[in-house]
């Protein structure tokens, strides 16, 4: 039996009260205090893909510049 304020961590399997990470007053994510696994992510879906999009644009620009320089 567990308290309603606890959740089960998927990584370590223990029932814990998750610790919340807050950035400028907004919740970002909750973490397991035992193993540090992220339990829930509150960031918007589009914000997760911004680093991938920037990396893709930089890689494409680099390939285009190298292609124009050497060929």
N, C-alpha and C positions, 0 to 999 in steps of 0.2 A: 504494500500500500504506500502511496506517495502523496505528497501535498499537491494541491492544484497549482501552486506557483512554481513547481519544478517541471522541467522537461528532460527527456532522455537524450543524452548526447549520442549521435550516431557513430562517433569515432571510438569513444571509450566505453559506452554503454551505461554509464552511471547517471543517476537522476540528480540534476543540479539546478540551482537558481542561476540562470545565465547572466553574465556581465555585459552591460550595454556600452558600446563605444559611441560617444556623442561628439559631433563636430559643429561648432557654432550654434549650439542649442538644438540641433536636429539629430535624430538617431541615425546611425550609420549601419551598425551591425551588432549582433549579440554573439558572445563567445562563451565556450565552456571554461570555467575557472580551473578545471583540473588539467585538461590536455591542451587547451587553447584553440580547439577546433571552432570554426565559424558555424554557428547554429542557424542564424537567419541574417540575410543581407537586406537592408532597407533602401539601398541606393537604387535610383531608377534604372531601368534596363538599358536605355541608350547611353548612360554614363559609363557602363562597363565596356562598351565597344570603342570609345574614343581613343584609347591608346593603340588599339589594333588599327583603326583607321589612319591615325597619324603615322604609324609605322609603315603601312602600305603606301601612303603618299610619298614618304621619304625614300622608300626603296624604289618606287617607280621613278621618282625624280633622279635618283642616283644612277639607275640603269639607263635612263634616257640621256643623261649628261655623259656617261662613259661611252655609250654607243655613238654619240655625236662627235666625241673627241678622238676616238681611236679608229673609227671606220669611215 
